[in-house]
Amino acid sequence: MNYVKIYVRAVCEFSSDGGIKPLNIEWVDGRKFAIDRVKFVERKPCLSGGVLPRRYTVIMGGQQKYLYYEKEKERWFVEKEFL
């Protein structure tokens, strides 16, 4: 399977200890999705390759999803499978 990065806009909360907590994301077509909860934050490779981003395991709409943060470029993305 092949995956592509879809860059998204994220609204985040920053803690005094330097932590970042995403609150919602905005899809490329303008739709917004609230993040109900952040379960885990870890350095994990993404399926689409590239740098080693921070992977946020989040709950959105009752479903577990992965949201990635590229610290070097300060960008958020999700992955989408394509044929």
Rosetta blueprint (number, residue, H / E / L):
1 M L
2 N E
3 Y E
4 V E
5 K E
6 I E
7 Y E
8 V E
9 R E
10 A E
11 V E
12 C E
13 E E
14 F E
15 S L
16 S L
17 D L
18 G L
19 G L
20 I E
21 K E
22 P E
23 L E
24 N E
25 I E
26 E E
27 W L
28 V L
29 D L
30 G L
31 R L
32 K E
33 F E
34 A E
35 I L
36 D L
37 R E
38 V E
39 K E
40 F E
41 V E
42 E E
43 R E
44 K L
45 P L
46 C L
47 L L
48 S L
49 G L
50 G L
51 V L
52 L L
53 P L
54 R E
55 R E
56 Y E
57 T E
58 V E
59 I E
60 M E
61 G L
62 G L
63 Q E
64 Q E
65 K E
66 Y E
67 L E
68 Y E
69 Y E
70 E E
71 K L
72 E L
73 K L
74 E L
75 R E
76 W E
77 F E
78 V E
79 E E
80 K E
81 E E
82 F E
83 L L
